[in-house]
Amino acid sequence: MVVLKRLVLSMLLSSVLWSACSAYASAEGAVPRANVAGISIYPYEKGVDAEFYIRYGDSGQESIGKDFIGLFINGSIIKNANVVTENNRTLLPVRIVAEHLGAQIKWDSKAQKVTIADGGQTVELFMHSTHAKVNGKKVEMTVAPKIIHRSTYVPARFVAEALRAKVDYFNGKDLSQPHMVPRLPHVMISRYPSDAKILSKEAAIDKAKKELVTAYESKFGPLVPLAANEKPGREDDKAILRDVITHLKVESENDRYYVIPVMYDFWVDKYTGDVYTFYNGLTMSINKFDPYAENALSFPG
C-alpha cells in the first residue's frame, strides 16, 4: 500500500510539473493582457474648478494635479506611479519600472546601491552619484539617483534604455508625439518579447470589423455594405454604421494599439487582439468592446 501511494504521488507530482513546464513553454513570447478596460480619466484643465482624477478598472482612484504625469508600461497604465519632473527632467521610481518589465531589483543599504538584474544585463546605481555601471562598464547619468516618496528615482530615459526598453514622452498637447491618450501628459515605456507575434494592420481591421458586424447584426439584422455610389444620410444611423464598418482603416498607432476611428476610436491590441473603445469626452473612458452588449452601438457625443 505504501509503495502504491508513493507511485500515485510520484505520478501526480510529475503531472503537475509537466503542466507547469508546458504552461511556461506556451507562455514564451506571450504578452499579458493590458489593464486599460474600465478606466476613466478626467484630465487637469487650467482654470476649471473641479476634481481631476484617474479612476481605474478596480474602482481605485488617483487625483490629478497640474503637474501630474502618467505612466504606461507595455500599454498598461501604472497606478500611483508618482512620476516626478525636476529641472525639465522626468524621473521615475526605478523599482516600478524594473518590476513591470520583469527584472529583479535589490537594495544594498550599506553600499547605498541599487542592483537590477535583467536576464544577462546587470545595472548598478549608486545613490547621489551620476556614475552608474551597466554590465560592469561605467556610464554617466544626467542626474544622480535620489530618494523621493521613499523610493529611488532615476531619469526615465536612463532606466528604460538600461533595461533595453523604448521610452517616449507625451506633453499632453502635441498629438504628433507617440501617445496613448490625448490631454494627459504621460511617459510610455515598452519592451516586448522578441518572439511575440504582432497583428498586422489588416488583421487588426478584420478583428474590429468582425466584432462590429456581430454587434450590428445582433441589433439590426444582416449587414449589407453600402454600394460604391451610395452615401448615407445624416440622420440614417444604420447607413452611417454600414458605411463606417465597410471602410475601416488604421488612423494611428502606438507601441501597443492600432487606433481605428468608428463613431469614436476603437483600439485593437497588437499582441492579444483585444478590442477596446476609447471615448474622448470631458472625461475620457476606455472599455472592452462587447459586441453582444445591448448598448454596443450606442455611441455618446
Order of alpha helices (4+ residues) and beta strands (2+ residues): alpha-beta-beta-beta-beta-beta-beta-beta-alpha-beta-beta-beta-beta-beta-beta-beta-alpha-beta-beta-alpha-alpha-beta-beta-beta-beta-beta
